[in-house]
Amino acid sequence: MEKINLEQYQSLIKDAHVIEKDGFGIKVLETQQGDMIKLFRRKRLFSTALLTPYAVRFDENAKQLIALNIPSVTVKRLAYCRAVKRYLVIYKRLDGELLRDVLSNQDDVAEDIYRQFGEFIAELHSKGVYFRSAHLKNILQLPNGKFALIDVSDMSIKGTPLRSGLCERNFSHIFRYREDQQLVKPHLASFLTAYANNSHLDTTALASIERAIQLLLA
């Protein structure tokens, strides 16, 4: 990982547009050149991030997703600035629209997009991808209509299809926000049918997942 000083850090973020920040400071920027800069801080003194920083996990996960033929970001640089105690991931911005915005900005969204959404989640689970942050603001619809994953640091890729318990647990992350629940609820049948038709799970496991999702969206 590249080490940069304060002057280099300030040069990187100069004139960049702040996309996201919280009480601890800036989290995501977009540069004038169209690159994204995601900043990570170590939240606890002793954590697994000490051995494998989240910036490194982000890079590794993105590469693994692309190897699995799942669209994701392409990382250009990894850096650490001791002066601001931040890790930086610099990656090429993906063209597209957040799935939440796609579903929110249309009065009459075709059922096809909910079927595609269900198929996509089934693909992730079948390929062993457990994405804890797989809510509708971390899924991008690309210009070609396919879905891509962004902000991929909080993820594990198992190498084998997810067992049913993990699939069910993942849905609690996917539908964690009430806003997303309200968007999907009227189209739940299309989503569930597409997920089931493309899933590696048996009918008993699928029935359990369906009940869990219905309770979650109730």
Phi, psi and omega in degrees: 000137181288137174259129180236151178268179183298320180297318178294320178299312181296327177293321180297319187266358181302130178066007178284150181269128179285120179266322183209141174209163177223196182294344180263355178126197183290139179245321182219136177231156171239126183277167178296337180275357178090011175269156176255142174239117178253130183253137178238138171245153175276118190283332181230153181297316179245114179200170178296340178293343177293322180274316180231094181304151181299331177297321178291319178299318178304310181298312182296317180295318179299318179294320179293321178299314180298323177295332178273006181067033174250116184302139177203187184280159176248114183282134180258323181211147169240135182212159175227131177246108182295328183298325180250001179054050180225140168268145181236135170245122180249121185220158180289131179293132176274132174285137180155188183226138178301139183301323178300318180292322178301315183284332183279329190266008179239132180288326183228079181287130180296145179299337182304322184290329176287326174294318178298321178298314178298319178297321182294315179295321176298321178297315179302311182295321181292333179267008175082018182269117176250099187255103184293337181255031185276052175268178190288352175266357177245011174242126184250136171266119182281163179304332179276004177093346179284164177259148177228155178256136176234169181051063194258022181290325185267073189208149169229143180241112193282334183092343175225159179306145181293140174290161189300323180298321178290323177300313180298317179295324181297328179294332176292333174280317183300319182252040183287332185262136182300324179301317179291321178301317182291329178290319186276329188309314181293344184242020187299323182300316179296317179298311184294321179297316179294319179298313182297319183292340182245008184272156175271356187275157177277174187295327179295314179295320180295322178295321178294318179296318179300317179296319181296318179294318179299321177294321181295322183269358183296000000 
